[in-house]
Amino acid sequence: MKSILKLAFAGILAVASLNSCSKKSSTTSSRHMDATVNGGGFHVVNCTATQNGTQLQITGLQPNVAVDGMPNISMNIVNYTGAGTYTIASGGTSANYLGSMVSSSIAVSGTINITAVNPITGTFSFTCNDGTKVTNGNFVAQ
């Protein structure tokens, strides 16, 4: 009986020592969206991608910040075929920046670059109809 307890105790110590040397897993979500909007930072930890046929919608929302979830960035790719560069305002591909419930900026030029498809990952930049500039954008969506 003592030898069984010694073996069990040795096993527990071995597992504990292995765990103490391993990297701790992060509790933060890997999905995110970051950008610079008119020189200021934009960061969200809730980025989703929804595909419906050949249409892909990517949205970065502010969860639990305000009732309206603003600000947010939304991009819609029409004729999505996987990794590649998509031109905004061409073939129905669009993007917008919503700063508040009364402030919506619609992209008139720019690009969305999908660099990986599992998970949907990429970069983006665009200029809006009201002069808003969204640059240095990157995302990982789930």
N, C-alpha and C positions, 0 to 999 in steps of 0.2 A: 504494500500500500504506500509506503514511504517513497519507493522508487517511482511509482506512478505520479505522486504529487510533485516529486522533484522534476520529472520529465515535463509535466504540465507547466510548472513554474518556469522552467528553462524555455519552453516554447513561448510563453507569454512575454518573457524578457526579450527573446529574439525578435518577436513581432514588434514590440514597443521600440526597440533600438532601431529597427528598419524604418519605422514610421517617423522617428525623430529626425532621421537624416533625409527624408524625402521632402520635396517642395510642397508647400501648403497650397491647396487649390484655392483659387480666388472665388469669392462669393459674388463678385460683380458679374453682370451679364457680358458676354463677348459681343453681343449685338449693340451697335452704336451708330451715331451719325455725328460728324463734326464738320464745321465749315467756318469761314469768316464771312460775316454779313456786314457790308459797309464798314469794314475795319474792326468790327467787334466779334467776339467769340460766340459760336453757336455749338452747343453740345447736348445731345440727348442719348439716353441709354435704352430707348425703346425704338428700334428701327425694324420695320416689317417689310417683307416683299410678298406680294400676292400675284400669282400668275393665273390668267384666265385665257386659255388658248394662246394666241400670239401677243397678248397684251400683258405687260409687267408693270405693276405699280409699286413704288418704293416710297415709304413714308417714315419720316423721323418725327416722333411726337414727344412732347413733354408730359410724362405721366405724373399725375397727382400734384402738379404745380398749380394749376388753376382749373376751374370748372371747364373752361373752354379748351384746355390743352394747347394754348398758344405760347410761344411761337412754334411753328412747325414748317417743315419743308416736305413737299410732295413732288414726285417725279413719275411720269407715265410714259412708258416706251410702247409704241405701237409697232407691230411687226418684229417683235422680240425673237431673236434666233440664238441667243446664248452670248458668250463672251464677245466683246467688240465695242466699238465706239458708235454712239447714237447721237445724231445732231438734233438739238432742240429746235422746235418750230419748223421741222421738216418731216413730212409723212405722218403728222399727227403726234409726234413725240413732244411732250410738254413738261414744264416744271413751274412751280410757284413757291413763293415764300409768304407765309401768313404770319404777320407780326402781331396781329390782334384780330378780334372779331370784325373790326371795321377797316383793317389795313391788309389788303391782299395785293401782292406784287406778282405779276405774270411774266414769265420769262419770254423774251423775244429772240434771244440767241444764246448759244452755249452748247456744251456737250455733257453726255453721261457716258462714262467708260466702265463697262462691266469687265472686271478682271478675273473673276472666278464665279462659278455657278452653284457650288455647294460648300458653304452657304453663299448666297448672292453677295458679292463684294465688289467695290469699285470706287471710282472717283467722279467728281462732277464740278462744274462751274457754269454760271449763267449770269446774264444781265437782264434786268426786268424793265417793263414798260415805264415804270416811274423812276428809273435810274438806280434802283437797288442793285448792288453787285454782290453776288454770292460766289466766293472763290475758295480755293484750297479744300474743297469738299471731299470727304471720304466716308465710307459706310461699310458695315457688315450687317446684313439683314437676315432675319430668321423667318 
